[in-house]
Amino acid sequence: MMKASLLVANNSLRPNYSYAASLVMSEGESIHDFCWYPYMSASDPVTNVFATTTRDHPIHLWDATSGQLRCTYRAYDAMDEITAAFSVAFNPAGT
C-alpha cells in the first residue's frame, strides 16, 4: 500500500527561503486531486478547508488550520458500490 502526504506550506514570512511545511496530512494511497474551499478566509477558521480524493478511498475534507480530518464523503458507482472519485471541486456558490 502506497501512502501519500500533502504538505501545506507557508512562505509569506521568509520569501527568500525554501518552503517549510505548516501541516502534513497523510492519505492511504496516491492523491488524485485536491481543491481548496473557494471562499476561504484566514479570519474565519470554519472556511479553512480543502478536499482530497485518493485511489481506493473516500473523499476527505481537511481542516487547513489544525490538519485534522473534518469529514468523509463516500462516492457510489452505478452498481451502488463504493468507488473513488478522480476529481473534486466545490460548487461555485461555495456549497
N, C-alpha and C positions, 0 to 999 in steps of 0.2 A: 504494500500500500504506500503510495506516494503522499507526502504531507507538504502542503503549501502554506506559505506565510505571506501576509500582506502587511507591508510596513507603511505607516503613516508618518511622514517626516515634516518637520518644521524648520525651514531655513531662513525665516524672516529676520531673526536676530543676528545671524552671522552669515551674511551673503557671500563672503569670500572663503567659506569653509565648506567641506563636504556635508552632505545631508546626514543628520542624526535621526534615528527612529524615535518618534514620540510615543508610538504604540505599536505593538506587534500582535496581530490576530492570526491564529493558526486554523487552517481548514484541513479536512481529512484527505483531500485529493487536490488535483490541479485546478486552479481557478479559471473558469471560462470567462467570466465577466464581472464587473463591479460598477456601481453607479451611486454617486453622491446625491443626497436629497437636494432638489433644485433650489429650495428656499432656505437653505441652511444659513443660520446666523450665529456667530460666535457668542453673542449676548443672550441667546436663547438655547440652553443646553438640550431641550426637548427636540430641537431640529438638527442637532449634530449627529446625523446618522448616515450610513451608506449600506447598500445591499450587495451581497455577493452570491454568485452561483458557481458551484463546483461539480465536477464529474461525480455521478452516483450519490449526490447528497441534495437535501432540500435547499431552498433559498434562505439565506440568513440576513437578518437586519442587525447591524452592529452599531453600538454606541461609540462615536468617534471621540468622546471625551474620556470615557473610562476604559474602553476596549472590551466591554462586556457584550455578550450576545443578548440582544433585546427580544428578538422574535425569530421564529422559524416558520416558513411557508412551504407547504408541500405542493408540488405540481403533479397533475394526473394526466395520463395519456388517454387516447380514445377507448382503450380497454379498461379504463378506470384503475390502472395500476400506477403506483408512484414512479415518477420519472424525474430526471434532472432537467433544468432549464439551460438553454445555451446562451441566453442573454437576459439581462434585467434592465428595466427602466421605470422611472416614476412617471405618473400621469403629469402632463404639463401644468395641470391645475394644482399639483402638489399633493394629490390624494392617492 
